[in-house]
Amino acid sequence: MSAVTERPVEASPKRGLGLLLASTGVSVTGDGMLLAAAPLMAAALSRDPLAVASVSAAGYAAWLLVGLPAGALVDRWSRRTVMVASDLGRAAVLFAFVLLVVTDSASIAALAVAVFLVGVGSCFFDPAAQAVIPTIVGRDKERLSRANGRLWAIDTFGRSLAGPPVGAAAFAASRVLPFGLDAGSFLLSAALVSRLPSPPAKPAVEHAPMLRAIRVGMAHLVRHPELRTVTLGMASYNLGYNIAFATLVLYAQDVLHLGTIGFGLLIASGALGGIAGGWLAPRIVAVLSPRSAYAGTLGVQAAAWLTVLVTATPWVAAVALVFVGVASTTGSVVGGSTRQLHTPDEMLGRVVSSTRLFGIGSAALGSVLGGVVADAGGLGAPFAAAAGLLALASLAFMPVRRIR
C-alpha cells in the first residue's frame, strides 16, 4: 500500500512542483489584476460608497459562506480535478462579465456576483493546491518548507507586486481588458494543472455526512497543539496587520505626504519583503518551532508599525514594510508546512479551509477595528493599537522554559 501512495512523489517531483508553481504564478497575477480592476470598475459604475464596498466584501463573503463545505468536498474529490474545474469555472464567470461590459449591461450587482463566484472558485482551488503539495514533494519537513517558500514568494509577487499595476494599467486602456486577461490566466493555469502527475487513487470509502465531516476537520485543528498554534498565530497576525493597514492610505497621504505613486511604492516595498521571505522562511522553519517562529513574526510586525508611527518618514516606513512582508511570508510558510506535516491527507482540505476561516475572519475584524480606532484617536492610533496587540501576542507565543 505504501508503494502505491509514494509513486506520484517519486515519479517527477521537480516537474510536478514546477507545474504547480507555474500555474500559481499565472493565476495569482490574474488575481492581482482583479484586485485592482474590480474596485476601479465599481467606482466607474457607482459613486455610492456602500455599493463600491460591497464588491470588496463579496470576496470575503465567499470564504465565510463556502469555505468549510468546499474544504470537505476537496477531501472527497480528486484534487487535480478540483483545481482544473475551479480554474475553468472562474474563467467562465469572468468571460460572462466581459460580455456584460461589452454590451453595456454591467452593474454593481453583477460585478459583486462575479467577484463572489471567483472567490468561491478560490475556496476550492486554494485548499486543493495546499493539499497536493505533499503528494508532489512528500512529507519531509525541509522539502515542504522549501516548496511552500517558493509558492508564497510567487503568490506575493503576482498578487501584490505584478498584478495590481498591470490590472490598473489594463483598465485604463479598456474596461474589459483586465477581466479578459484574468479569465485567460485561469485557462492557462488549468492547462498547467492538468499536466500534474496523476494522484494516487483514493480508496472507495463511505463518506460521513457533510456537517460531520466538517466537524471532524475542525476538531483535528483544535485538538492538535501545533495546528492550533499556527492557526492562532495567523489569526493574531492578520488582526494586527489589518488594524494598521485599514487606514494606511490616509496616513500615507496626510502624514507622510505621499501621492498615488508614492503610496503604490510603499505597498510594493511590503511585497518585495514578502518575496525575500520566501527565500528566508525555509531557513527559519529549519531551526525554530512553529511557536517560536510566530513569536518572532508577531514581534517583527509590532516593531515595524511602531517604527512607522514614531518616525513618520516615508523611506523609513518603506523599510519597515519590507520587514512586515518578510514576516508575513514566513508566517504563511510556517503555517502551510505545519498543516501539511501534521494533517492526514484525507482531511487536509478541511483543515486548510478551517484555518482560512479563522484568518479571513480576523482580517475582516481588524479592518473594522482599524477604522474605528482611527476615527476615535486619529490616523496614528491604529499603528499604536496594532503594535501593542502584536507585542502582547508575541509574548504569549514565547516558549515557556520550566525552571528546575
N, C-alpha and C positions, 0 to 999 in steps of 0.2 A: 504493500500500500504506500509506503513512504517513497519508493522509487517512482511511482506514478505521480505523486504530488510534486516531487522535485524536478520532473522533466522539463517544464517550461522555464524554470530558472536556469538550468544547465544548458538549454538549447542555445540561447544567444542573449544573455542578459544585457550586454552593451547595446546590441541592436534594439532590443525591446525598450530599454531606458531612453535611448536616443529618439525613438519614435514618440514615446510619451512626452519627452521634453519638447520636441518639435511641435507636437500638437498643442501642448500647453502654451508655448510661446506665441503661436498663431492666434489661438482663441482668446488668451488674456489681453493681447494687444487689441483685438476687436472689442473686448470688454472695456478697455481703457478708452477707446474711441467713443463707445456708447456712453461712458461715464461723463464725457464732456458734451456729446451731441444731444443727449436726452434733455438736460436742463436748458440748453440753448433752444431746442425745438419747443420745449414747454413755454419758455419766455416769448417765443415768436407767436405761439398760439393763444396765449393769455397773459394778462398782466396781473391777474389775481394771485396774491402770494400763496394762499391756501391751495389753489389749483396747481400751481407750479410745485409746491412742496409735496403734493400727493404723488407726483411722478417719482421723486426720490424715495418716498416712503414705500412705494409699490415693490421695490426690490427687497427691502427688509421684510415686508409682509409675506413675500413668497417663502422665505426661510422660516418665519414664525408659524405659518399655517401649514406648510407642506413638508418641512424639513424632516420631521420624525418619521412619518409614514414613508417618505422617499427612501430614507436610510434602511428601513425594514425591507422594502422591495428590492433595493440594491443587493441585500444579502440573499435574496431568493433567486435572483436572475443572474445571467452571465454579465460580469462587469464590463467586458468589452462591448457587448451588445447594447448595454445601457448607455455607455459613453457615445457610441455611434448614433443611437436613436436620439439622445439628448442634443447632440450637435445638429442633426438633421431637423429636429423639431424647432430649435432656436432659429435656424436659418429660415425655415418656412414662416415663422412668426415675423421676422424682420422683413422678408420679401413682401409679405402681406402688408406691412406698414408702409413700405416703399410705394406699393401700389396705391395706398390711400393718399400719400403725399403727392404722387404724380397726378392723381385725379382730383386733387384739391378737396379731398374728403377727410383729411386728418383732423383729429380733435384731441383735446387734453385727455378725454376718457380713453380714446383709442391708444394714445401714447402710454398712458398708465397701464392699460391692459397688456400692451406689448412688453413693457418693462417687467411687469409681474410674471408673464409667461416665460420670458427669458430667464428670470430668477428661478422659476420652477425647474427649468432645464438644468440650471446650476445646482439645484438641490439634489438632482440625480447624478449629474456628471462629477461634481467635486468629491462626494464620498466614494464613488466608484474608482476615481483616479487615485485617491489615497489608498484604497483597499487593494488596488492592483500592483502597487509598488513592491510589497513583499513577495508577490508572485513572480515578479521580474528579477529582483536582486537578491531575494532570500531574506532571512530574518537576522542576519548578522548586524550587530549594533553599528559598527563602523560603516558598513556599506549602506545601511539605511540612512544614517546621518548625512553621508556624502550625497546620496540621491536626493534627499529632502532639501539639502542646502542648495543644490543646483536648481531644483524645482522652484523653490521660493525666490531665489535670485532672479530667475526668468520671469516668474509671476510679477515681482516688483518692477522689473524693467518694463514689461509690456503693459501692465495695468496702470502704473503710476508715472513712468517716465516717457515711454514712447507713444502709448496710445492716446492720452488726452490731448497733447498738442496736435497730433495728426487728425484726431476727431474734430477739434475746433477748426483747424485749417480746412478740412474737407467740408464742414458745414458752411464755412464762409464761401466756399466755391459753389456748393449746391446743397440744398437741404436734404436731398435724398442720398447723397454720396456716402456719408459716414454709416448710414444704416445698411446700404447695399454692400459696402466693404466689410462691415461686421458680419453680415449674412455669408459673404464669400469666405470669411475666415473660419466660420463654423463648418462650411462644406470641406475646406481643406483640412481642418482638424479631423473631421470624420474619416476622410480618406487615409490620413496617417494612422489614426487609432485602429482602423480596420486591418492594418498590417501588423498589429501587435501579435506576438506569439500566442498560439492557442492556449487558453487557460485550461487547467485540469478540470475534468468532468466532475460535477458535483454529484454526490450520491443521492439517489432518489429517497427523499425523506418526506414525512408528512409535516408540513409547517404549522406552527402554532398560529392561532388567530392573531390578527394584526396588532390589536391592543396589547395582548400578552407578549408578543414578540418585542414590541417597543419597550414594555416594562422590563423585560429581561435585559435588553441592551442598556437601558438606563441604570438598572440595578448593578450591572457589571461595572459601569463607570463610577457609580457612587461608592461601591464597596472596595474597589481596588485602590490602595493608598497612592500609588504613583499616578494612576489615571486621574484620581481625584485632585491630586496636587497640581498637575498641569492644567486641568480644567479651571480650577480656582485661580491659578496664576494667570491664565489667559483672560479670564473674566475681569480680574483686578487690573490687568494691563490695559484692556480695552476701555474699561470705565474711566481710568485716569487719563488715557490718551484722548478720548472724545470729550471729556470735560474741558481740556485745554484747547483742543482743535476746533471746537464748535464755533468760537468767535475769533479764531486766529486771523482770519481775513480782515476783520475790523481793527484788530490790534496792529496788524502789519500796515494798514493804511493810515490810521490815526496817530499811532505812537512811533512806529518805525519809518513812517513816511515813504512807504513803498507803493509804486503804481502796480498796474496789472502785470506787467512783465516781471517786475521785481518780486511780486508775490509768487508768480509761477516759478521763478528761480529758487525761491525759498522752499517751496514744496519739492522741487526737483532735488534739492540737497538731501532731503529725507529719503527720497527714492535711491539716490546714489549710495547712501549709507545702508539701505536695505540690500542692495546688490553686493556691497562689500560684506555684509553679514552672511550672505550665502556661502562665501569662502571661509569666513571665520567660525561660523556656528559649529561645523563638524569637529573642529579642534576643541571647542568649549564642551561639547557633548562628551568628548572622549575623556575629559578629566574631571567634570563636575556632575553631580547628581542632578536630576530634574529640579529638585527643591532648591539647591544652591544656585543653579542656573537662573531660575526665576527670581530668586532674591537679588541676583546681580542685575538682570534686565529691568526689574522694577526700580531698583536704586538708580540705575543709569538714567532712566526716563525722568525720575523725580529730580535729579540733579540738572538735567537738560532744561526742563521747564522753569526751574528756579533761576537758572542762568539767563534764560530769555527774559524773565521778569526783571531781574536785578540790573542787567547791563543795558537793556533796551537799545541794543546796537544791531543793525541789520546783519553784518558779517558774523558777529558772534552768534546771533540767532541761527544763522545758516549752519554754522559748525555744530551747534547744539542739536539741530535737527538731523545732522549726519549720524550723531550718536543715537538718537531716537530710532532712526532707520536700522542701524546695526542691531539694536536691542530688539526691535520688532521682528526681524527675520530670525534672529537667534531664538526667540520665544517660539516662533512658528515651527522651526526645525526641531527644537526640543520636544514640543508637544506632538508633532507628527510622528517622530521616531518612537517616542514613548508609547503612543497608542498602537503603533504597528508591532512593537515588541511584546506588549502585554495584553493584546486582544486576540482571541481565536479568530481565524479567518471568517468563520460562519457568522460572526456578529460585528465585523469591523465597520461595515456600512452604518449600522445603527449607532455605534459608539462615536464615529466621526460626526454624524448628524446631531447627536445629543450634545456633543461638545460645541458644535457650531451654534446650537440654540442658545447655550449659555453665553457664548462670545458675542453673538449678534444682539441678544437681549441687553447685555451690559453696555454695548456700544451705543445702542439707541437711548438707554437711560443716561449715559454720560453726555450725549448731545443735548438732551433736555436740561440736565443739571447745569451744563456749561452756560447755556443761555440764561437760566435763572440766576446763577451766580454773577454773571456779567451784568445783568440788569440791576441786581441789588448792590454790587460792590465795585462796579467799574470794569474796564477791559482787562486790567491786570489781575483781577480777583480769581478768574478760572485757573491761571497758572499757579497761583499760591495754593488754591484748593487741591489741584491735581498733584502738585509736588508734595503736599502734606499727606494726602491719601496714599500716594505711591510709596512714600518713605515708610509709613506705618506698615503697608503691605510687605515691603521689602524686609523689614524687621521681623514680621510674622513668619516669613518664609525662611529666615535664617535657621540652619540646622542647629538643634539644641544638643550641646555636649553635656553629658552627665558627669558630675563631679564624683569621683570615687572616694 
